Amino acid sequence: MKTRPQYFSDSFKLGVISRVLSGEMSKEQARVYYGIGGNSAILNWMRTFGYTNDSNPSRPMKDPSSTISTDDPEVLKKQIKRLQKQLELEQQRTEFYQIMIDIAEQELGVPIRKKSDTKL
């Protein structure tokens, strides 16, 4: 009997990556906890979303933007491409949250968003 491939939403993947990067759990612990098939699935997700630095896998991961201080055009182009990808993902995440809030407001009948004229 063949098993069907698993499909996970980007928001789920980003949530798992967040827990791994925060040190809350290892990649293997997250894989087992969430029932994710494939030994390198989370690592592949991290690569897809730009959370790894593949130039030297033996080094711990860190934010590449904090270490780049060069005028090399190729390095800067790579940084721009990575930042554009990050921006796109954050825009998708924001859109996801807005839709989630819209649905919750409709289903629960309770306003969730703060009104702009509300006084502190």
C-alpha positions in Angstrom: 0.0 0.0 0.0 1.5 3.3 -1.1 1.3 6.3 1.2 0.2 9.6 -0.1 2.7 12.5 0.0 2.3 14.9 2.8 1.5 18.6 2.0 2.0 21.3 4.6 1.1 25.0 4.3 3.8 27.6 4.3 2.5 29.0 7.6 2.8 25.5 9.2 6.3 25.1 7.8 7.4 28.5 9.1 6.0 27.7 12.5 8.0 24.5 12.7 11.1 26.3 11.5 10.5 29.0 14.1 10.4 26.4 16.9 13.6 24.8 15.6 15.5 28.0 15.3 14.4 29.2 18.7 16.0 26.0 20.2 12.6 24.8 21.5 13.2 21.5 19.7 15.6 19.9 17.3 14.8 19.2 13.7 14.4 15.5 14.5 12.2 16.2 17.6 10.0 18.5 15.5 9.8 15.9 12.7 8.6 13.2 15.1 6.3 15.5 17.1 4.5 16.8 14.0 4.6 13.5 12.1 6.6 14.9 9.3 7.9 12.3 6.9 11.4 12.4 5.4 14.6 12.8 7.4 15.6 16.1 5.7 12.2 17.7 5.2 12.6 20.4 7.7 16.1 21.2 6.5 14.7 21.5 3.0 12.0 23.8 4.2 14.7 26.0 5.9 16.6 26.2 2.7 13.5 27.0 0.7 12.6 29.9 3.1 16.2 31.2 3.3 17.0 30.1 6.9 20.3 28.3 6.1 23.7 29.2 5.0 24.8 26.3 2.8 28.3 27.7 2.2 29.6 25.9 5.2 27.2 23.3 6.7 29.5 22.6 9.7 29.0 26.1 11.1 25.9 26.9 13.1 23.2 28.9 11.2 23.1 32.6 11.8 21.5 35.6 10.1 23.6 36.3 7.0 22.5 39.9 6.9 24.3 40.7 10.1 27.7 39.5 8.7 27.6 41.1 5.2 29.6 44.3 5.0 31.1 44.3 1.5 30.9 46.3 -1.7 31.1 43.1 -3.8 28.2 43.4 -6.3 27.6 39.6 -6.4 27.3 39.4 -2.7 25.0 42.4 -2.5 22.8 40.9 -5.3 22.5 37.6 -3.4 21.6 39.6 -0.2 19.0 41.6 -2.2 17.5 38.4 -3.6 17.4 36.8 -0.1 15.8 39.9 1.4 13.2 40.0 -1.4 12.3 36.4 -0.7 12.0 37.2 3.0 9.8 40.2 2.2 7.5 38.1 0.0 7.2 35.5 2.7 6.3 38.1 5.3 3.7 39.6 3.0 2.2 36.2 2.5 2.2 35.7 6.3 0.5 39.1 6.8 -2.1 38.3 4.2 -2.7 34.9 5.9 -3.3 36.6 9.3 -5.6 39.1 7.8 -7.7 36.4 6.2 -7.7 34.4 9.5 -8.9 37.4 11.4 -11.6 38.1 8.8 -12.9 34.5 9.1 -12.7 34.6 12.9 -14.7 37.9 13.0 -17.3 36.5 10.7 -17.7 33.1 12.5 -17.5 34.4 16.0 -19.4 37.7 15.4 -16.8 39.5 17.5 -14.7 42.4 16.3 -11.0 41.5 16.7 -9.2 44.4 15.0 -8.7 47.5 17.1 -10.6 50.5 15.8 -8.4 53.5 14.8 -10.4 56.0 16.8 -10.1 54.0 20.0 -8.5 56.0 22.9 -5.8 54.4 25.0 
